[in-house]
Every structure is written in structure tokens, then in C-alpha cells.
């Protein structure tokens, strides 16, 4: 047999073996994806029943069952600032039958402010989709002597340490946004930590505190009737839900990638890419449902969607900012 013919047949056999080996590796995942979902999907929500994520998750279940033939069953696993629920999702079987719908804290900022984290987001979870984002707002009581963020900063510089502001607690996105602003604007405020955003918002509305870094949804309606003023939102761009509200960045240009109240869906690490793709495709459709969209608007949340890597990029960019803030203020993990 001529040498070139023998070499050609050998190469052909090698190619066939490689293709066969690759098919053998991919075949189980392909078969699993073809049968997916094989039953109800458990969606772990690391917050109590009745929260925004819980409500939206239950609404999504109806549409999900219509499209894929299986419902989403919500499993509320609250505790340890969301860590308990995320840890359970991280330990789940990576077959797509258990997923996680989480706010940003447990999957982004907790690792900077808490000791002994029971999971590593980068190693234990696979992103599926960035669902939405709700920015933190800089809010003052109607009696406060500032109508713009620039005036607020000027007043703070003239009265260092005299302005008290409320947040959702030490290490929360609200607290970190306030510290970020103080660092970049060279001002000093006095922190009053609350148990949550509603308590902080209620007190600034009532005039118990002059300022709060809190959720836009909790103060926007009150701002329209003059009870409070929303001076700015802590986001890179203006919100399409209230384009009249300026961003902090417009006054403080370096204020970018600030912590926000975003939401995302994850699967356990090791979940087959084909299943991640199915979940991503479906959720890009489901979360655009008019009923869910209207619920997002009530909570001042903008749907984001897109590919899974959007979640990874958000965690990375936000993490760099949070790490610098934590270092600056000397915040020790608790």
C-alpha cells in the first residue's frame, strides 16, 4: 500500500475515534437536555415568603409550566443574610432540577463582610441569567436644606459628621453606596444602620432621620408628593422607569459600578451547558411576561436578561468596588 494512502487511512481512523470519543462524552448531557425538565423545578429563594423574589418566582412558575410543561416550586430558605438558601442550592444535584433565584447580597457582597462563607460562588454556582436591577437612592427629608446632590455634598462638607443617614445595615448595598459616595466626594456622614430598607425609608419619610440610602421603590411615590426628595440614584445610567432622576455619577463622575439591589438566577456548578442554555432561553421569555413586567415596575426594577456571562461580569465589577470600600473603612467580616 502506498505510504500516502496508509497515512491517509490512519488519519481517517484517528479522526473517527476522536469524534466517537467526543460523542460518547457529550451523549449523556445531550440526552439529559432532551428530557429536560423531567419534573417540577425547585427554585430556592433565600428570602422569606411574601418578598419580591418570592412573588415574582411564583408568577414565573405559571408561564414556565405553560412553555416547558413543568412548574417551578418555590422553596423559601431564609437565614444568615441569604447564605442558607444559597448554600443549599450550591449543594444540589447539578441536573437543572434545582435552581437559585437570589438577590445580590448572598452572591456578591456577603463574602466581603461575613466570615466563614459556606460556599464559593465562583466554584459552586453557574450563572443562568441576570434578571433585574433596582438602584439605591439618596433620599432626604423635605426639610433638608439641599435640593440637588451637589448641594447635599456642599452642605456635608460644611457640616462634617453632622448628617445622619439610614441604611439596611452594616455591609448592605445601601451602606456600601453611602461609603462609596463619602470616599469619592470627600465628605463625612454618620451611619445609622437599620434592620432593613423599609425601616430606613419610613424614618426619612417621617423626618426621624434627615437622609437615607434606600430603595427607590420605597420612596419614589412620596417624592412625587413632596414628603422626601430623591437626590440621585446609585447607578451608572438613569432608570427608564424614572428618567427624571439623576445618577450620582452625573455629579461625581468616578461613581461607577456601585452596589445595587440586583437579582439573578443560578444553577449548581456542573449543570450541563445545554440545560443552562434552555433555562436562559426560557427565562429571557418568562421574565418579559406582562404580569411580571408590571410587578417589576412596582418594585422599581428594570429587567436586564441576556446571556449568563452578564452575571459573571456584574459580580466581578461590583466586587472590585466593594473590596475597595471595605478596605477603606476597615470593615471587619462579622
N, C-alpha and C positions, 0 to 999 in steps of 0.2 A: 504494500500500500504506500503510495507517495507520502512523503513526510508532511506536506502541507495539508493533505486530506486527513491524516491521522490527527494532526494538531487541531484541525477544524472540528472533528468529531469529539475530541477530548474536551474542547472548549464548549461545545454544544451540551455535552453531558454535564459539565460543571455548572453551566447556566441553568439547566433543568433542575439540578439538585438544589441550587440556591433558591430558585423560585418555589420549588416544593417545600423547602425548609421555611421560607418566609410565609407561605400559605399555611403551613402547619402552626406557625406561631400566631398568625392573625385569625385563623379559623374560629377558635373559641370565642374571641372577642366579637367577631362578626356575627356569630350565631347568637351570642348573648344580646347584642344590639338589635338583632332582627326580632327577638321575642320581647323586647323591652317596651313598656314596663310589664313585668309578669304578674303584678298585683298592685294593691294600693301603695302609693309612695308616702313614706313618713317624712314630713317636713318638721325638723326640730327648730323651734323658735325659742331663743334663750331669754325670753321675757314672759311675764305673766299673761294670762288671758285678758282680752279687752284692750291690749295695746295696739298701736297702729299695725305692727307687723302681724300680729295675730289676726286682726280683722282682714287685712289685705290677703294674707295667706289663705284664709277660709273662702274669700271671694274667688281667688285664683283657682281653688280646687274645683269649682263648678265648671269653669271653662276648660281646665286641664282634662277633666273626665270626658267632656264633650269631644275634645280633639284626639286624645290618646286612649280613651276607653277605661282609664283608671283614675280614681280620685286621689287627691292629696289629703292625708290625715295629719292634722296639726298636733304636734307633741310639744307642749309648753314645758320647758326645763329651765326655770329661772333660778338665780342664785349666783353669788360670787361675782357680781357685776357682769353676768353673762357667761362667765367661764365654764360653769357646769354644763350648760347646753352645748357649747362649742366642743368641750372635751368629749361628750357623748357622741357627737357627730364624727369627731376625728377617729373614734374607736370603732365606728360602724363598718359593716362589711362593704367593700368598695364595688358594689354592683348597681349603684344608681337607685336602689330602693329606699335609701335613706339619704336625705339632703339637709342642708342647713340654710336657714334664712335669717341673717344676722344684721344687727346694726354695726356701726364701725368700731365701737369701743373694744369688744372682745376679740376682734380680728385685726385691729390696727394699733390702738393706743395702749391697751391694757399692759402689754409686755414692757412698756416703758415705766409704768407706775406701780406695778404689782410684782411681788416676789413669787417664786415657785409656780410659774405658769404650768398648767397640766398638759399643754400641747404646744407644738411649734407650727404656726400657721403655714409657713413656707414648706414644711416637710409633711404635715399631716392632713392638709386640705388642698383641694383642687378647685380653683375658681370656675364658676359657671357663667355668671352674668352680674354686672353692676346694675342694680335695679333703679335706685334713685338717690337724690341728694337733697337735703334740707339745710340751708346755711344757718349759722349762728348769727344773731342780730345784736347790734349795740343799741340798747334801748335806754332812754332816760325818762324820768317823770316829767309831766308837763311844766312843773315849776322850775326845772333845772335851767340855769342861765346859759344854754347853748342850743342852737337850732341846727347846727351842722357838726360834722365830725371835726372839722378844722377848729371850730370854736371850742368844742369839747377838749381837744388836745391843748389848746392855748390856755383854757381855764385850769386844766390839770397841771400844766407846767407852773402856773401862778400859785397853785394850791397843792403842792406835792403831798401825797398820802392822805389828803382830806376827803377824797371822793371814795365812798364805799360802793362796791359793785357785787352783785349776787351772781352765782353760777350754780351748776348742777352738782358741784362737789369738787374736791381736790383731784386733779388729774383728768377731769372730764373735758370734752372738746371745748365747752364754754370757757372753762378756766384756762385752758391752754391758748385759746384765741386771745383772751384778755392779756395773758402774759406775753404773747407774741406782739400785740399792739404796743404794750409798755416798752418792750425792748427796742422796737423799731422807731417809735415816736419819742423815746427818751422821756417817759412820764412815769409817775408812781401812783398807783391806785391801791386801795385797801380791800382785800378779798373777804367776802362773806359767803362761805360755802353752804349750800342748801342740800336737801336730800334729792331734789330733782328739779327739772326745768319749770314745771308748773308752779312750784312754791316760790321760786325766784321771780317768775313773771308776775305772779299775784302780788308780791310785795312791792315791785316797782310800779305796778298799776295803782296800788293803794297809797303810794307815797311813803312806804315804810323804809325803802332804800332809794337813793337817787338814781341808781344805774343798775342795769342787769345785762349780762351777756347770756342770751336765752334764745329759744326757738322763735323764728318769725311767726309761725302759726299761732303762737300763744299771745302775741301782742299786736298783730297786724290790724285786726278789726278795731282794737282800742286806739290805735294810732290814727285811724281814719276819723274818729270822733273826738280826737284831741286829748285823750287821757294820758297818752305817752307819745314820745317821738322815737321813731326808728331812725337813728342817725346814719346807719350803714349796715350792710351785710358782709359777713366774713367769707367772701367767695371771690374767685378770680374774675367772674363775669356777673353782670346784672341778671336777676332772675326774670324769665319770661312771664312769671306769674305776677310780678310787681315791678315792671321795668323802671318805675319812677324812683325806686330805692337805689341809692348809690352804693358802690362797693367801698370797703376800706381802702382797697388798692388805689382808688382814684385820688385819695388824699395822701396815702402812704404807699408809694409805688412798689416798694420791696415786699409788701404784704401779699405773698403768693403761697399757694399750696397749704393754706391754713386748714386745721382740722374742721371737718364738717360732720353733720349727722347723716352720713350716707348708709345705704342698705345694699347688701349683696347676697347672692346665693352661692353656696359652695357644695361640693361633694367630698367624700373621703378621698384622700390621696390613693392613687392606684385604680380609681374608677376608669374603665376603658374610654379612650378618646371618642369613640363612636357614640357612647352614651352621653358623654359631656356635650357633644355636638347636638344630639337630639334634645337634651334639656335646654341648651342655649337657644336653639331654633324655636322651640315651643314657647319659652318664656319671653322671647322677644315679641311674640304674638300675644300671649296671655296678658302681659302687663300693659298692653295698649288697649285692652278692652275698655269701652266707655265707662263702665261702672267702676273699674279700678282707677281709671284716669281721674274721674271725679273725686274719688276718695283721696288720691294723691294731692289734688289741688287743695282740698280742705286742710290737709296737713302741710301745705306749702312745700310739697315735694315735687321735684321735676324728674320725670322718667328719663333714664340715660340709655340703658340697653347696650347693644353692641357685642363684641367678641369677649371671651373670657379674659384675655390679656389686659383689658381695661381695668379689671380689678387689681391685677398684679401691679400695674403702673401706679394706680392710686395709692395702694399700700406703701409702695416704695417712696413716692414723692412726699406723701404726708408723713411717713416715718422719719424722713430726714429732718423735716421741720420740727416734729415733736421731740426728737432726740436732742436737737439744739436747745429747745425751750427748757426741757427737763434739766439739761446740764447747766444752763444759765441760772435757773432759780434754785438749783441744788436740791431738787425734789428727790427724796429717797423712796425707793419702792416700798410699799407697805404690805 
